[in-house]
Amino acid sequence: MIPQLFVEKIDLGDGRSITIETGRLAKQADGSVVVRMGDTMILATAVSARTSNPGVDFLPLTVDYREKFAAAGRFPGGFFKREARPSDSEVLTMRLVDRVLRPLFPDDYHAETQVMIQLMSHDEEVMPDALAGLAASAALAVSDIPFYNLISEVRVARIDGKLVINPSRAELEKSDIDMMIGASMDSVAMVEGEMKEISEAEMIEAIKFAHEAIKVQIQAQLRLQAAFGKKEIRTYEGEKENEEIYKKVKAAAYDKIYAIAKVGSAKHERGAAFAEVKEEVKALFTEEELAADGDLVSKYFYKTNKEAVRNVVLELGVRLDGRKTTDIRPIWCETDYLPRVHGSSLFTRGETQALATVTLGTSREANQIDSPSEQGEEKFYLHYNFPPFSTGEAKPLRGTSRREVGHGNLAQRALKNMIPADCPYTIRIVSEVLESNGSSSMATVCAGTMALMDAGVQMVKPVSGIAMGLITDGEKFAVLSDILGDEDHLGDMDFKVTGTADGITACQMDIKIDGLRYDIMEQALAQARDGRLHILGKLTDTIAAPRADVKAHAPKIITRTIPGNFIGALIGPGGKVIQELQKATGTTIVINEVDEQGVIEILGTDPAGIEAVLAKIKSITFKPQMGEAYEVKVIKMLDFGAVVEYTAAPGNEVLLHVSELAWERTENVTDVVNMGDVFEVKYLGVDPKTKKEKVSRKALLQRPPREEKKE
């Protein structure tokens, strides 16, 4: 018997629609749905353990998103024909969903929870990542897992001035906005995207437009939930609480923490002071009490710490390091720090430091993208590394984390549109975070800008970035510029904004509270612009404009285009010509065929080597014109003429027949020319008899007068 299927439809208002269905697939999961738009189909499941692990004081949530190659009718690339570790694009989609879901579970729910999302069928006209948040929330909606505030996510683009929800990839290419917005019915929870220098007002307009579309999608989930039969939310054992211990901890710690917070201090000094207060609080309890309720003492100390620090900001306008809410930490910068890289810079802001390097290469070094939903390449990409020593910790290294992928992607999107379209290089930036106390991703953007200019990349405009925070008690609020790590943890918002002097290029926002007002968001954006411009001034004070050329030890790249029929001659049989040319000139030569033309990239550090390659290309593609005169050099003597080489195209040889040497009868070739002689000849085209090219020396000489016949 086929199970009953429950379906809800979402009308996007332009002839497109999304359907959500449940009741047929993956019925042993706590909740499962299939979301479909066009021929793209996504299966999302939600499962949560019935009990929590003892000692776990957080939500162990795993959001997993995978794209199956079969969904696009393709085989996985590589030797093993099976999907393996997630790609960067899959990781980024996981993060987009996780960041919206995680804050909306009950604070005291600590059961192991998995939300798994799979692309099962792919339509080229539908980008699946824009449906992942809707699918995840809908799976939770039809489950009994405690998740009360349904959400959805949409992509918003602006094409020819018109805002569009969930555009196709082809449409997105024409857009000046690419933003993903996640929200509940009442509040925007997450924003991430890239823009082409838009204003703050335009960004707010796009967010509001997306939020209205999200509300429609949440209403569809509620209808599906009601039709399916809303399950009774499971009971669970919440966190252990003890009001007496809380009052005792707060009474002992609040005033001391408040006093430390309002003075202003450095990270390690402040941490040591807070740790000392915590030890004093623990000393108020017996060993037996700590053995039984030590976790509660720590929990309530953190709660008290958070409350005191937030109140210092709201009541006094003073932050943990002594700054006012709009102050930016001291900044110092340096370029050309590493002598042998192609470009480098150091950016230090307070206790955050990033060292960025730039490497220049040919199209051969482009980052290849091969996933079920996207194929292509990136000629500009950025990698971000966050080692444990940057926070003074010793932790095991377990490969690139999701956080590193996400932060690197944000910085890459911030800078990518400022790389000129005619830049011939493939560019890789690597950001090494050496110190971290607040927004190392924004430090990466700043360091990346300076490293690009140091490398001689002719950026359209320099880019800077800033992280904004928020502390609010529901009535009073404070927007914080250039937040510390502690302000991120204790605050209600992390809002990163990057841009040029003329507009925003990328953003990432995470909201930890319900009901963020748009007027607060507008203030945060305005304050961010002031801070961004201040930081931009520091960057341009260090390096005002891109260097005129790449460095002496960095490779220069020259591009040339030749007719497609000459590609084979340049490569040679088995690649012999191009391999020998690269070896002789110390260059790297890459040939790509585009629209029946050969696009040649020549990369090298020695100008003479590059010139030699250009000369060879000129020689191979040289084609003399009928009736034109060309300088030649004799390279071989024959009984019936001389083999000459065009001096403008070494290697291009042609026979100068003895009959074309001079007007007078020539018995011996050596009577007129010898080895090494240089002179001009006229090109006469292809001889119809011999089918070979013909040149003449005598055609450029004055013809002697004919002798009159004697009677």
ZITA-V621995 format. One line per field, one symbol per residue. ss: DSSP state (2 for helix, 1 for strand, 0 for the rest). burial: # if it has 24 or more other C-alpha atoms within 12 Angstrom, else .. Layout:
ss=???
burial=???
//
This chain:
ss=000001111110000011111100000000111111100111111111111100000000111111102222000000000000000222222222222222221000001111111111100000002222222222222000001000111111111001111000222200001111111100011111111111022222222222222222222222222222000000000000002222222222222222222220002222222222222222000022222222222222222222222222222200000000000000111110000000111111100111111111102220111110011111011111110222200000000002222222222222220000000001111111111000022222222222222200000000011111111100001111100022222200111111110011111111100000022222222222222222222222220000000000000111111112222222202222222222222001111111001111111100222222222222222000000011111111110011111100000011111222000000002220000001111111110000001111022200000000000
burial=.....#####.#....#######.#...#########.###########..#......###########.##.............####################...################.##################################...######..##..###########.##############.########################..#................##..##.###.############..#..##..##..##...........#########.###########.##############.######....########################.....#####...##########.............###################...##################################################....#########################.##############...#####################.##.##...##..##########..######......#..##..########.....#########..##############.#....#########...######################......#..##.....######........#######............
//
